[in-house]
Amino acid sequence: MDARICPSILSADFANLERDLQLIATADYAHVDVMDNHFVPNLTLGLPVVERLAQICPVPIDAHLMIEDPDRWAPAYAEAGAASVTFHAEAATAPVRLARELRRLGSRAGLALRPATPIEPFIDLLSEVDMVLIMTVEPGFGGQSFIDGTLAKISRTREAIRLSGLDVWVQVDGGVSRSTIDRAAEAGANVFVAGSAVYGAADIPGEIAALRSMAGAH
């Protein structure tokens, strides 16, 4: 299973975003966390910034919407150029309709679950999405420790995908580093969001390569 590394720009220098995007040119995606201070207790950036980032980023944009009312707002991120748009199951009113709209607009559709949200209610919807994001920390802030209790959910999600015969990616986000990526990959994840582990490294391209190699060994 190919491992994809998506550095989170939440750990980048917001005053030098263009420079810091160039530093992750060897990654697979740039993970952009959109927070509205309602769904999560933090406020980051919004649509105009994502639209501009999509124009200058050397890799595709992976937009993670931690916002209320994604049914209304998420399609605009696909229109703004995000290659992948992930919304939260806990916030969406009509997740299937929203996923279909994102796909219609040319974006990959991702469904995100908080650590305590089970995958089972959404297994029958797997054919409607391109990726399931299992949060491995509580969403809202970077730099948190990986929650090992999410590993079983990653495994159940991967097994459901295998049984369905679908090509759905499993992404993990939160506390991903050299010390945790092995466990997440072994559980079945193949897309890895890493913020401080990448941007805190002395050799950013080297760290991306190391994480990809460690995850790809499973």
Secondary structure, DSSP 8 states (H G I E B T S, - for coil): ---EEEEBGGGS-GGGHHHHHHTTTTSS-EEEEEEBSSSSS-B---HHHHHHHHHH-SS-EEEEEE-S-HHHHHHHHHHTT-SEEEEETTT-SSHHHHHHHHHHTT-EEEEEE-TTS-SGGGGGGGGG-SEEEEESS-TT-SS----GGGHHHHHHHHHHHHHHT---EEEEESS-STTTHHHHHHHT--EEEESHHHHTSSSHHHHHHHHHHHHHT-
